[in-house]
Amino acid sequence: LTEVFPFDETNFKVDMIAKQFKFRERSEDNFKKYSENGTAKTVLTAYTDGINEYIASNNRPFEFMLVNYYPEPFLPSHVTTVIRFVSYMGLDEICLTVEKLIIELIRSEKVSA
């Protein structure tokens, strides 16, 4: 995020999590393991080809112009990186919710006792 958006503490922390868990490297490694003619590889390649064709044949999206961003070609491993990251963030949110529930249960037990 800090490569595209102005530096701030939140973007920096997100970048550090992504680097710490090696989201990009693991996604690239996983994509290489997909069967050459398998459905996942075919769909991801077609999807990213479509994105790249759109970007090449149209003006940059408005959001890209706002931050003066010129995207590199979109790769199938970028899609799997986003999926991995979003899954991690969702899992993190679930863990926080469970922790809050446990704390509330402990507090309610103390009040009842």
N, C-alpha and C positions, 0 to 999 in steps of 0.2 A: 504493500500500500504506500509506503513512503517513497517508492520510486515514481508514483503517479500523483499522489496528493501531498499537500504541504505537510511537513513533519509535525506531528504532535505525539503525545505520550501514548494515546490509544492505538494509533496506527503502528507505532513502533512496537508495542506489546504484541499486537496481532502478528506482525512480521516475525518477531522473535519466537512465538509459538509455532508458526509455520516452519521456521528453520529448525527449531529444536526437535520437532517431530518428523522432520524431513518429508513433508507432504509431497513436494514436487519430485524429489528423487524416487520415493516409493511409488508414486503414480507412474512415472516414466518406466520404472522397472516392471511394474505390473502390466502396463500396456504392451511392452515388448514380449511378454509371455502369452498374450492373447493369440489364439490361432489365427494364422494369416487370412483365412477365408471365413473365420467365425463371425457370428452375428454381431457381437459387441464391437469388434474392430471395424466391421463394415459400417455399422450405424454411426459410431463415433467419427469415423473418417468422413462419411457423407455429411454429417452435421457440421463439422468444422470446415469442410470444403465450402459448404453453403454460406457460412459466416464470412469466410475469407472472400468469397466471390461478391457477396453483398458489399463488404467494406471497400473492395477494389473498384466496384462499379458505381458507387454512390459517394456522396459527401460523407465525411466522418460524422458519426452520431453527435448530436448536440452536446451530450454529456462529455464526450471526448474533447470537443472544442472548448468547453468551459475550463477544463484543466490543461489545455494545450497538449493533449496526449495523442501520439501517433502510434497506434498499436502494431506490434509485430504480428506475423501470421499466427492465427489461432491453431493450436495443435490438439489432437485428441487427448494427449496427456494433461492438457490444461483443464479439460472437462472433468477428468477423473480426479485431478487435484482439488477442484472446487467441490466436488461431491465428497471427497475425503474430509476437507476442511469443514464443510457445513455439517457433516455427520458428527465430527468431533465437537463442534460448537453446540449441536443439539444434545449430545451426550453430556457435555459439561453442564448445560442448563438443567437437564434431568437430575444430575447429581446434586446440584445446588438445591433443587426443589425437594429432593429426598432428605438432604441434610436439614433443611428448614423444618420439614415434617417431623423428623426425629427430635429436633430441639424442642418443638412445640409439644410433642408427646411427653418428653422428659419433664418439661415445665408443668404440664397439666398433672402429671403424676405427683410432683412435689407439692402442688397446690392441694391436691386431693388428700395427701397423707397427713 
